[in-house]
Amino acid sequence: MASAYGFARLTFPVHMKCEPYHFYNSLLVGLSIGGLLQFSGLAVLLAVVGGMLAMLLTVVLGHFMRRQAGLPVLGLPFVLV
């Protein structure tokens, strides 16, 4: 989750507000990787990259789904990652 927050601060414009649901899926990805894999450098790297990818998908899909269909994004990026 910290990697997703850092990624958001580095890549998104300052005026874009980070909502709590942007980080929900990155937390789910990190917890699932931590529960499935033994602790190692590769598992940490996979959790960091997966968390960033899940956060990015949450923002992009959330924007698209809200504008086009009026639906919340919720757990879809977690399932995709």
C-alpha positions, 0 to 999 in steps of 0.5 A: 500500500505504501508503494501505491501511495508513493507511486500516486504521489510521483505520477499523478498531478498535484490537483488530483485527489487520492481517494481511499478506495484508490488504495483498497485493491493494492492492499488486497494484492499485497495481502494475497501475495503475502499469504500465498508466497514465502517471504523473499525479495521476489515476493516483496518485489511482486507485491510492490509492482502488483500494488502499483499496477492495481492502484493504476487500474483502480484509477483508470477503470474507476474513471471510465466506469464512473463516466460511462456506466455510473458504476463503482470500480471496487474489486475489479482491478484486484481480480484483473491483477 
